[in-house]
Structures are given as structure tokens and as C-alpha cells.
Amino acid sequence: MSTQALPTILKPKLHGLRGVKATRLTSGVKPVKITYAIETIENQNEKCLPQRNRLNDLTGKDWIQETVSVWRQRGLGAAHPHTKYERMHPAPFSFQDVARLIQFFTKEGMLVLDPFAGVGSTLKAASITKRLGLGIELSPRWADLARRRLKEEVPGLNGQKIWCMDIRNATEKIPDNSVDLIVTSPPYWMILNKKADHKVREKRLALGLAKSYSLDPRDLGNIPDYPSFLTALARIFEELASKLKPGKYCTIVVSDFKHGSKYHPFHSDLYGAIDQSKLELQGVTILHQTHKALYPYGFPYAYVPNIHHQYILIFRRPKESKKI
């Protein structure tokens, strides 16, 4: 994908911001028409925007659309040649969704960190949005595939770096107050290590693709008990908070999951485990995965959900107190 093609793909669809009319339905009451006045945004002098907007390079119209709390997941489609490396990883995420986060929470030339880089979706998104990316990946296999992917899909790397090492060792190499955004999708505990179900056999094993992150004992996906996994993951993000510049953001893409007979609300468990004095939760965006296939889980005996959404947890490092 070329940089020139990016705006068409990532530009949000605007729904008539000049006096938008929406309908609110309430129980037993006729529909009520609500008019939203956005004259202030429409009348912005966009030439002055870079001076007034310290967070990103978006216009007011684009900004407001990206704050909608439900996003529809974007992708290239399974037949696109640039999905080759994404398919190799057992838990990839779309570089287009990552690019939306990068474009909202940073300006061009800023530094983006992914502590669980996988096959480099964040680094690809950073490259095509003209940011600098640093990816940390424990597995040599995935780190090598990420490098190959960037070489093929965004030649030149454009300032992107991949360190193949444990993020817990990498933190000491990253200067404090140096990172403008953390964006990542961490391991979902050891759910990829469970016995292969019909979906895994069909989508992974039959195609000769990996079904787990790695066999490395340092891999968080190999921690045997859930509470220990949560604690270890939360401590990593707390340690990374000092690497962020004060007031900057950390966005974490996760999904709830079922392991055995137990349902784990991973997104809320992770939020509860992170020290809010280091990273304050600012909001949650739902990422609707409309492309996923349906499977008859539990039929005809019990309810088992087809989980077709992820959560984007949006944290912020508190700003330092102003000296008086």
C-alpha cells in the first residue's frame, strides 16, 4: 500500500456535520429530533490548526468522528497480497485500525512504541503515517517476519526499528519521557495453547500455520495461571508509563475470552490490575469485527458467545504537577 492511498482508506466517513439531525428513541415516547450545532468546528481556520491542536494533525471534523465509541474494524480483505504476513501470526491486528489510533494520538514525526510487536502491524502503520516506530518482540520468528514484511510492504522502513528481546529487559534501554504513544495488542494469556477446536483446525493447522505465540518460558502467553499473567502484564504497562511523555497516551487492544468453562472479562480485569496513578483510564472504544465467521459454539446445550469485538483501552500518563 502506498502512502498516497492512505487518506482514502483511513479518512472517516462524515455524516452531515452541518446541523446533524438524529433520532433518539425512548420507551413509550415518540421519536425526538435532536440538532447538533457544530458551527464552532466548521468555522475553524484550518491554517491555524497546527498551533492550536497539540495532540494530532486532524481537523475538528475528523477529530469528532474518531471519538465515536464504536469503530468498525478495517482490513484489506483475505485475498490482498499484503495479508500474507498477518495470516502467519496466530493473533494479528489490522494496521489500518492501528493507523487510526496513531493519527489521533500523535503528530507526524512522533515516536510510537509497540511492546508486543508481533509481525509489525504497528510499525507498518507508523511508517505510512510518517511516524517513527519502535517494536519490541520476544520471538525471533515473529521479529524476522516483521522485518521481512516491512521490507516488502513499506520499503525503506522509514525510521522503524525492531528489537528482538523481552520487553521487561528493553524498558531500561528506552529513555524516560521519550515516547509519544504506546499502542499494542498483548498476549491473551494461554488461550492459544489449548486443544485445537474446529476453528483452529480449519483456519490454522490445515494451512500449516502456527497456533500459539511461542514455546519460550518468558512468553506471557505461557504463564499457567491467570492472576499471575494479569499481574505480570500490568507491571509491564506500569513500567512503560515512565517512558511516555507526561500527558501522552497508551492504547491497548484486547478481547474478552473463554478458557475452558470460564469466561474471562480480560478488558476489565486488565484495567483493574493497572495502577491508575501511573496510567489513568480515559475511555474504552469497541472495535466491531464484522468479518469473523460464525460457529455453533454450545449448540444445542448451552450459551457460548461468538466474540466479534475487541476493546481499545485508552490510558493516559498523568501530567506532571505545575510548579508554582
C-alpha positions as CSV (number, residue, x, y, z in Angstrom):
1,M,0.0,0.0,0.0
2,S,1.4,3.4,-0.9
3,T,1.3,6.4,1.4
4,Q,-0.7,8.2,-1.2
5,A,-3.5,5.7,-0.9
6,L,-3.7,6.1,2.9
7,P,-6.1,9.1,3.2
8,T,-8.8,7.4,1.2
9,I,-8.7,4.3,3.4
10,L,-8.4,6.0,6.8
11,K,-10.5,9.1,6.3
12,P,-13.6,8.7,8.5
13,K,-17.0,8.9,6.9
14,L,-18.6,12.2,7.9
15,H,-22.4,12.2,8.3
16,G,-23.5,15.7,7.5
17,L,-21.9,17.7,10.3
18,R,-23.7,20.9,9.2
19,G,-26.6,20.6,11.7
20,V,-26.8,16.9,12.0
21,K,-30.3,15.6,12.7
22,A,-30.5,12.4,14.7
23,T,-33.4,10.4,16.2
24,R,-33.5,9.4,19.8
25,L,-36.0,6.6,20.7
26,T,-37.3,6.4,24.3
27,S,-39.8,3.9,25.7
28,G,-43.4,4.9,25.1
29,V,-42.4,8.3,23.6
30,K,-42.5,9.5,20.0
31,P,-39.1,9.9,18.3
32,V,-37.4,13.2,19.3
33,K,-35.4,15.2,16.7
34,I,-32.1,16.5,18.1
35,T,-30.0,19.1,16.2
36,Y,-26.3,19.3,16.9
37,A,-24.7,22.6,16.3
38,I,-21.1,22.3,15.2
39,E,-20.6,25.7,13.9
40,T,-17.6,26.2,16.0
41,I,-15.8,23.3,14.3
42,E,-17.0,24.3,10.9
43,N,-15.7,27.9,11.3
44,Q,-12.2,26.8,12.4
45,N,-9.4,28.5,10.5
46,E,-7.6,25.3,9.5
47,K,-4.4,27.2,8.7
48,C,-4.1,27.9,12.5
49,L,-4.9,24.3,13.5
50,P,-1.3,23.0,13.9
51,Q,-0.7,25.8,16.5
52,R,-4.0,25.1,18.4
53,N,-4.1,21.4,18.2
54,R,-1.2,19.9,20.3
55,L,-2.4,16.3,20.1
56,N,-2.6,15.5,16.4
57,D,-2.9,16.8,12.8
58,L,-6.6,16.3,12.4
59,T,-9.2,18.9,11.6
60,G,-12.1,19.4,14.0
61,K,-14.4,17.5,11.8
62,D,-12.1,14.5,11.7
63,W,-11.4,14.7,15.4
64,I,-15.0,14.5,16.4
65,Q,-15.7,11.4,14.2
66,E,-12.8,9.5,15.8
67,T,-14.3,10.0,19.3
68,V,-17.3,7.8,18.5
69,S,-17.0,4.9,21.0
70,V,-17.7,2.1,18.4
71,W,-15.4,1.5,15.5
72,R,-15.9,-1.0,12.7
73,Q,-12.7,-3.0,12.1
74,R,-11.0,-2.3,8.8
75,G,-9.0,-4.7,6.7
76,L,-7.6,-5.3,3.3
77,G,-9.6,-8.5,2.6
78,A,-8.2,-12.0,2.8
79,A,-7.2,-12.0,-0.9
80,H,-5.0,-9.0,-0.7
81,P,-1.3,-9.8,-1.1
82,H,-0.4,-7.7,1.9
83,T,-2.2,-10.0,4.3
84,K,0.4,-12.7,3.8
85,Y,2.4,-11.9,6.9
86,E,-0.6,-11.1,9.0
87,R,-2.0,-14.6,8.4
88,M,1.2,-16.2,9.6
89,H,0.7,-14.8,13.2
90,P,-1.9,-16.5,15.3
91,A,-3.3,-13.2,16.7
92,P,-2.6,-10.3,14.3
93,F,-4.4,-7.0,14.4
94,S,-5.1,-4.7,11.5
95,F,-2.6,-2.0,10.7
96,Q,-5.4,0.2,9.5
97,D,-7.0,0.2,12.9
98,V,-3.6,0.9,14.5
99,A,-3.1,3.8,12.0
100,R,-6.4,5.4,13.2
101,L,-5.0,5.4,16.8
102,I,-1.7,6.7,15.7
103,Q,-3.2,9.5,13.7
104,F,-5.4,10.6,16.6
105,F,-2.9,10.4,19.4
106,T,0.2,11.7,17.6
107,K,1.5,14.2,15.1
108,E,3.9,13.4,12.2
109,G,7.4,12.6,13.3
110,M,6.5,11.5,16.8
111,L,7.6,8.2,18.4
112,V,5.3,5.2,18.7
113,L,6.1,2.2,20.8
114,D,4.7,-1.3,20.5
115,P,6.0,-3.6,23.3
116,F,4.4,-6.7,21.8
117,A,5.2,-6.1,18.1
118,G,4.3,-9.4,16.6
119,V,4.6,-9.2,12.8
120,G,4.9,-5.4,12.8
121,S,1.3,-4.1,12.2
122,T,2.1,-1.0,14.4
123,L,5.4,-0.4,12.6
124,K,3.7,-0.5,9.2
125,A,1.1,1.9,10.4
126,A,3.7,4.2,11.8
127,S,5.6,4.2,8.6
128,I,2.7,5.0,6.3
129,T,1.5,7.8,8.7
130,K,5.0,9.3,8.8
131,R,5.7,8.5,12.4
132,L,8.8,6.8,14.0
133,G,8.1,3.3,15.4
134,L,9.9,1.1,17.8
135,G,8.7,-2.5,18.2
136,I,9.8,-5.0,20.8
137,E,9.2,-8.6,20.1
138,L,10.3,-11.6,22.2
139,S,10.1,-14.2,19.4
140,P,12.9,-14.3,16.8
141,R,10.4,-15.9,14.4
142,W,7.9,-13.0,14.6
143,A,10.6,-10.3,14.7
144,D,12.1,-11.7,11.5
145,L,8.7,-11.9,9.8
146,A,8.1,-8.3,10.8
147,R,11.3,-7.1,9.2
148,R,10.5,-9.0,6.0
149,R,7.0,-7.6,6.0
150,L,8.2,-4.0,6.3
151,K,10.8,-4.5,3.6
152,E,8.2,-5.8,1.2
153,E,5.2,-3.7,2.1
154,V,6.8,-0.3,3.1
155,P,10.3,-0.4,1.6
156,G,12.9,1.7,3.4
157,L,11.4,1.2,6.9
158,N,11.2,5.0,7.2
159,G,12.7,5.1,10.6
160,Q,11.1,1.9,12.0
161,K,13.1,-0.2,14.4
162,I,12.5,-3.8,15.8
163,W,14.3,-5.1,18.9
164,C,14.1,-8.8,19.4
165,M,14.1,-9.1,23.2
166,D,11.9,-9.4,26.3
167,I,10.1,-6.1,26.9
168,R,11.0,-6.4,30.6
169,N,14.6,-6.1,29.6
170,A,14.0,-3.5,26.9
171,T,12.5,-0.9,29.2
172,E,15.9,0.1,30.7
173,K,17.1,0.8,27.1
174,I,14.2,3.2,26.4
175,P,14.7,6.7,27.8
176,D,12.2,8.1,30.3
177,N,9.8,10.7,28.9
178,S,10.7,9.9,25.3
179,V,7.6,8.1,23.8
180,D,4.6,9.9,22.3
181,L,2.2,6.9,22.1
182,I,2.1,3.3,23.2
183,V,-0.2,1.1,21.1
184,T,-0.2,-2.7,21.2
185,S,-2.3,-5.9,21.5
186,P,-0.7,-8.0,24.2
187,P,-0.9,-11.8,24.6
188,Y,-4.3,-13.2,25.7
189,W,-2.9,-15.4,28.4
190,M,-2.5,-19.0,27.3
191,I,-5.7,-19.4,25.3
192,L,-3.7,-20.2,22.1
193,N,-2.1,-23.2,23.9
194,K,-5.4,-25.0,24.5
195,K,-6.5,-28.0,22.5
196,A,-7.3,-27.1,18.9
197,D,-11.1,-26.7,18.2
198,H,-12.8,-26.9,14.8
199,K,-11.9,-23.2,14.0
200,V,-8.2,-23.7,14.8
201,R,-8.0,-26.9,12.8
202,E,-9.7,-25.3,9.8
203,K,-8.0,-21.9,9.9
204,R,-4.6,-22.7,11.2
205,L,-3.5,-26.3,11.4
206,A,-4.9,-27.3,8.0
207,L,-2.9,-24.4,6.4
208,G,0.3,-25.2,8.3
209,L,0.1,-22.0,10.3
210,A,1.2,-21.5,13.9
211,K,-1.5,-21.7,16.6
212,S,0.5,-20.3,19.5
213,Y,2.8,-17.4,20.2
214,S,5.9,-19.4,21.1
215,L,7.3,-22.0,23.5
216,D,9.6,-19.6,25.2
217,P,9.0,-19.8,29.0
218,R,9.4,-16.0,29.2
219,D,6.4,-15.6,26.9
220,L,3.4,-14.2,28.9
221,G,1.2,-16.5,26.9
222,N,2.9,-19.4,28.6
223,I,2.2,-18.3,32.2
224,P,0.0,-21.1,33.7
225,D,-2.4,-19.2,35.9
226,Y,-4.5,-16.2,35.0
227,P,-3.9,-14.0,38.1
228,S,-0.1,-14.3,37.7
229,F,-0.4,-13.4,34.0
230,L,-2.5,-10.3,34.8
231,T,-0.1,-9.1,37.4
232,A,2.9,-9.6,35.1
233,L,1.2,-7.8,32.2
234,A,0.0,-4.9,34.4
235,R,3.5,-4.4,35.8
236,I,4.9,-4.1,32.3
237,F,2.5,-1.3,31.4
238,E,3.2,0.5,34.7
239,E,6.9,0.3,34.0
240,L,6.3,1.6,30.4
241,A,4.3,4.6,31.8
242,S,7.5,6.4,32.7
243,K,8.7,6.1,29.1
244,L,5.7,8.1,27.9
245,K,5.9,11.9,28.0
246,P,3.6,13.3,30.6
247,G,0.1,13.7,29.3
248,K,0.7,11.2,26.5
249,Y,-1.4,8.1,25.8
250,C,-1.2,4.3,26.0
251,T,-3.8,2.3,23.9
252,I,-4.2,-1.4,24.5
253,V,-6.3,-3.6,22.1
254,V,-7.7,-6.6,23.9
255,S,-10.6,-9.1,23.8
256,D,-12.5,-11.0,26.5
257,F,-12.2,-14.7,26.1
258,K,-13.4,-18.1,27.3
259,H,-10.9,-20.6,28.6
260,G,-12.4,-24.0,29.4
261,S,-15.7,-23.4,31.0
262,K,-14.8,-19.9,32.5
263,Y,-15.4,-16.6,30.8
264,H,-12.7,-14.0,31.4
265,P,-13.6,-10.3,31.1
266,F,-10.0,-9.6,30.2
267,H,-10.5,-5.9,29.3
268,S,-11.9,-5.1,32.8
269,D,-9.5,-7.4,34.6
270,L,-6.5,-5.6,33.0
271,Y,-7.9,-2.2,33.8
272,G,-8.4,-3.2,37.4
273,A,-4.8,-4.6,37.6
274,I,-3.1,-1.4,36.3
275,D,-2.1,1.3,38.9
276,Q,-4.2,4.3,37.9
277,S,-1.7,6.7,39.5
278,K,0.6,5.7,36.6
279,L,-1.9,5.2,33.8
280,E,-5.4,6.7,34.1
281,L,-8.2,5.2,32.0
282,Q,-9.7,7.8,29.7
283,G,-12.2,5.7,27.9
284,V,-13.0,2.5,26.0
285,T,-13.7,2.1,22.3
286,I,-15.4,-1.0,21.0
287,L,-13.8,-2.4,17.8
288,H,-16.6,-4.4,15.9
289,Q,-15.1,-7.3,14.0
290,T,-17.7,-7.8,11.2
291,H,-15.5,-10.1,9.1
292,K,-15.4,-13.0,11.5
293,A,-17.2,-16.3,10.8
294,L,-19.9,-17.7,13.0
295,Y,-19.5,-21.0,14.7
296,P,-22.2,-23.1,16.5
297,Y,-20.5,-23.0,19.9
298,G,-22.5,-24.7,22.6
299,F,-25.3,-25.8,20.3
300,P,-27.7,-27.2,21.3
301,Y,-26.9,-27.4,25.0
302,A,-25.6,-24.1,26.3
303,Y,-24.9,-20.5,25.5
304,V,-21.4,-19.8,24.3
305,P,-20.8,-16.4,22.6
306,N,-19.2,-15.8,19.2
307,I,-17.0,-12.9,20.3
308,H,-16.9,-10.5,17.5
309,H,-15.5,-7.4,19.1
310,Q,-12.4,-6.1,20.8
311,Y,-11.8,-3.3,23.4
312,I,-9.4,-0.5,22.9
313,L,-8.5,0.6,26.4
314,I,-7.3,4.2,26.3
315,F,-5.0,5.2,29.2
316,R,-3.1,8.5,29.7
317,R,0.0,9.2,31.8
318,P,-0.9,11.9,34.2
319,K,0.6,15.3,33.5
320,E,3.2,16.4,36.0
321,S,2.1,19.0,38.5
322,K,2.8,22.5,37.5
323,K,5.3,24.3,39.7
324,I,4.0,27.4,41.3
